[in-house]
Amino acid sequence: MKKFIITVLGHDAVGIIARVCTYLAEKQVNILDISQTIVDGYFNMMMIVDAEKAEDVSGMSEELAKLGEEIGVMIRCQHEDIFNMMHRI
């Protein structure tokens, strides 16, 4: 499995989940787990995805960051191993 952690943060707006999920579906990336909350107008989403069937994941982080700029949120995509190392105490 090629697991990635995707986080989305910004002001709540219509279509954030739809745009991110559409991008992932087009890339053949499967969503394994998803959690989202809205607190006082701020949108927060965390996804664990499997990119095993994706043809090319090399530009996925940059493409998601660009998508985030288009829809007014910050999107970060990290390989599971990098995420775990960064958040290790």
C-alpha positions as CSV (number, residue, x, y, z in Angstrom):
1,M,0.0,0.0,0.0
2,K,1.2,3.6,-0.7
3,K,-0.5,5.5,2.1
4,F,-0.6,9.3,2.2
5,I,-2.0,11.7,4.8
6,I,-3.9,14.6,3.3
7,T,-4.9,17.6,5.4
8,V,-7.2,20.4,4.4
9,L,-7.6,23.6,6.4
10,G,-9.3,26.9,5.7
11,H,-12.5,28.9,5.8
12,D,-15.6,26.7,5.1
13,A,-17.1,26.9,1.7
14,V,-19.3,24.9,-0.6
15,G,-17.6,22.1,-2.6
16,I,-14.3,21.6,-0.7
17,I,-14.8,17.9,-0.1
18,A,-16.2,17.4,-3.6
19,R,-13.2,19.1,-5.3
20,V,-10.6,17.1,-3.3
21,C,-12.5,13.8,-3.7
22,T,-12.9,14.4,-7.4
23,Y,-9.2,15.0,-7.8
24,L,-8.4,11.8,-5.9
25,A,-10.9,9.7,-7.9
26,E,-9.4,11.0,-11.2
27,K,-6.0,9.8,-10.0
28,Q,-7.3,6.4,-8.9
29,V,-6.5,7.2,-5.2
30,N,-8.7,5.3,-2.7
31,I,-9.9,7.1,0.5
32,L,-9.3,4.7,3.4
33,D,-10.4,7.0,6.2
34,I,-11.7,10.6,6.4
35,S,-12.6,13.0,9.2
36,Q,-13.8,16.5,8.8
37,T,-15.1,19.2,11.2
38,I,-16.2,22.7,11.0
39,V,-15.5,24.9,14.0
40,D,-16.8,28.5,14.0
41,G,-16.6,28.7,10.2
42,Y,-13.2,27.0,9.9
43,F,-13.0,23.8,7.9
44,N,-10.6,21.0,8.9
45,M,-10.3,17.6,7.1
46,M,-7.9,14.8,7.4
47,M,-7.8,11.9,5.0
48,I,-5.7,8.7,4.9
49,V,-5.5,7.5,1.3
50,D,-4.0,4.6,-0.7
51,A,-2.4,5.6,-3.9
52,E,-1.3,2.0,-4.9
53,K,-3.4,2.1,-8.1
54,A,-2.4,5.6,-9.0
55,E,-0.2,5.8,-12.1
56,D,1.9,8.7,-10.9
57,V,2.0,10.2,-7.4
58,S,5.1,12.3,-7.9
59,G,3.3,15.5,-8.4
60,M,0.3,14.8,-6.2
61,S,1.4,17.0,-3.3
62,E,2.1,20.0,-5.6
63,E,-1.2,19.5,-7.5
64,L,-3.2,19.3,-4.3
65,A,-1.5,22.4,-3.0
66,K,-2.4,24.2,-6.2
67,L,-6.0,23.0,-6.0
68,G,-6.1,24.3,-2.4
69,E,-5.1,27.7,-3.6
70,E,-7.9,27.6,-6.2
71,I,-10.6,26.8,-3.7
72,G,-9.2,29.0,-0.9
73,V,-7.8,26.4,1.5
74,M,-4.4,24.9,2.4
75,I,-3.9,21.3,1.4
76,R,-0.9,19.3,2.5
77,C,-0.2,15.8,1.2
78,Q,2.6,13.7,2.8
79,H,3.6,10.1,2.5
80,E,2.6,8.2,5.6
81,D,6.3,7.5,6.5
82,I,7.2,11.2,6.4
83,F,4.1,12.2,8.3
84,N,4.9,9.6,11.1
85,M,8.5,10.8,11.3
86,M,7.5,14.4,11.6
87,H,5.0,13.8,14.3
88,R,7.1,11.4,16.4
89,I,8.0,12.4,19.9
